[in-house]
């Protein structure tokens, strides 16, 4: 076998070429992993909002349309009451301001720290009620029931879950292709 000297490249050029290819693959991997982690972070944030305490949680799946009264003069507010203060809430919500509908408070949900109550009152005293509630340690959450918004949130979650699975599959396939000689399967299986 004859070696053609004109076709041989110096070792330095070969090493530089390998380094360049590896750097491109590494950069591509970083971009793909960042995209995947971004979608995963979005999904984790949504899950935290769905399962966090009532003080920060999305209330749309806990409140039904029949729990809310909104008219020209009346409004239903949602109060987050610490569990240890529930008796105080029930004893005092009617007197926090004038024009509160008597016996209108109803408990909708309870978690480890808080209880979610509704209260109906005249719209014109809502700001006074919020202030008085805050002074007593009760948090009034802004909430507007919208079945359309609830459906949009559900579709957004489904889209993000599909994006996550698509990016995960794409990332795994890319790794199998780009790093075929290296066994990455056990490392990426846990993602």
Buried (B, 14 or more C-beta within 10 A) or exposed (E): EEEEEEEEEEEEEEEEEEEEEEEEBEEEBEEBBEBBEEBBEBBEEBEEEEEEEBEEBBBBEBBEEEBBEEEEEBBBBBBBBBEEBBEBBBEBBBEBBEBBBEEBBEBBBBBEEBBBBBBBBBEEBBEBBBEBBEEEEBBBBEBEBEEEEBEEBEEEBEEBEEBBEEBBEEBBEBBBEBEEEEEEEEEEEEE
